[in-house]
Amino acid sequence: MIQKILIANRGEIAVRIIRACRELGIKAVAVFSDADKKSLHTLLADESYNIGPGPSSESYLDIRKLIQTAKESGCDAIHPGYGFLSERAEFIKAVEDSGLIFIGPSSKSVSMMGSKTAARDLMSRNNVPIVPGTLKPISNLSEGKEIALSMGFPVLIKASAGGGGKGMKKVFNLGEFDSAFESAKREALKSFGDDSVYIEKLIEKPKHIEVQILADKHGNYYHIFERECSVQRRHQKIVEEAPSASLDEKLREKITTAAVNAAKACGYYSAGTIEFLLDTNRNFYFLEMNTRIQVEHPVTEQISGLDLIKMQIKIANGEVLALHKDNYCMRGHAVEARIYAEEPTNNFAPSTGRLTHHKIPSGPGIRVDEGFTVGSEISMFYDPMIAKVTAYGSDRHTAIKRLTGALREYQVAGVSTNIPFLIWILEHKSFNDASYDINFIDEEIEKGTVQGIIAGEDVTRTAAAFGVIMRHTGTQISKNVAENGSGARTGWVEMQYE
């Protein structure tokens, strides 16, 4: 049985795993880089070890160092969280070969799903609908053009070795193809070390629907309903919810059945996610499989009552999943927003610095998964997500209202955040009536109407945050600082911290 787990990750997911370990009576070991010395996960773990400098290539991506630390600290398992090495088959194989338990799928399953083209081919042979397109990488520009012409524009050129919008280019006519093809290959090589690309038919105005899967090592497969993740900026999810307002029971049955078939096709076990695109005619197509826990897993936990991290650990322990309608069912609605340290009024540029004030919201149905606390550094080296706020309600309307209220209470100083932008999304008509698609945010930004709204919201939040802080500290603040907005706010709060 697993007694001690090394968490090969950082931030809020490391904190989330530590808390699950605590409930199971398992000791949690954190690793951290020089840039993360004051991060919350280093404070909460039973033991914490420095594994190197800030750049992830010298710390969180160093397989040898992670396995060595796990062994020297007496761990018998490693949990990868998400991102970093979580979907690297070579990492999983190294953990397996070392005699440690990997809390996740087998290296074989990850290898099968790691290549987008190989995964598409596997799905097409197992009755899972895929987006029309190639099943193998494109060998050269001429071949790509021929395929695009025969398929008909618009098409999508995509990296074979990864996702997240990297190496992905929309092409609407033949004149755009050459530059898009070369650009996609360069970006794919830079992001994934592999410049192979393939072509899909571009599904216009789709919804992004994903199904949560749980499977044990004994051949038991379950779906834990679906999530909608169509609120995206540059292919990055921002707001997620469960269940999807776009599905009725008949369509839900079809898409969850397809997801289970996809997991069975690669002999999968652990928690995983099958992602689909839903077109305007309500046809759905396999997009990819994420062979790990997802950032947005809290919304599924809220509507199902299940603890997905604890179940991952139990599956790795070899336990049998015995899920049935008596111990989990779908109830209510949950919406999650990701809090990023970034400048919405400056093209969402990352905002780095030290958190000098951090007060999370609370209230009925509110859950906050945070990875930082006062004094923590938001570094240039990693994804700038500070926390996730999830709101649960008996229905979608209640969940949205609760989340909006929670974001208005959330106080952060020392860095700028996207909170004003999130509030704008939650109050937008297209979001509230669920008529949006994955192009919603990018189209609104292109219209140029978003920036002024966000800027106005930010000024209001700044004044409100100052009022709360001053009431608690009794500190006076000069008129010019109060009127200077976020830059002055940062300087003032840093003075209080020092």
Secondary structure, DSSP 8 states (H G I E B T S, - for coil): ---EEEE---HHHHHHHHHHHHHHT-EEEEEE-GGGTT-HHHHHSSEEEE---SSGGGTTT-HHHHHHHHHHTT-SEEE--SSTTTT-HHHHHHHHHHT-EESS--HHHHHHHHSHHHHHHHHHTTT--B-SB-SS---SHHHHHHHHHHH-SSEEEEESS--TTTT-EEE-SGGGHHHHHHHHHHHHHHHHS---EEEEE--SS-EEEEEEEEE-TTS-EEEEEEEEEEEEETTEEEEEEES-TT--HHHHHHHHHHHHHHHHHTT--EEEEEEEEE-TTS-EEEEEEE-S--TTHHHHHHHH---HHHHHHHHHTT------TTT----SEEEEEEEE-EEGGGTTEE--EE--EEE---STTEEEEE---TT-EE-TTS--EEEEEEEEESSHHHHHHHHHHHHHH-EEESS--SHHHHHHHHT-HHHHTT---TTHHHHHHHHT-HHHHHHHHHHHHHHHHHHHHHHHH-----HHHHHSTHHHHHHHHHHHH-
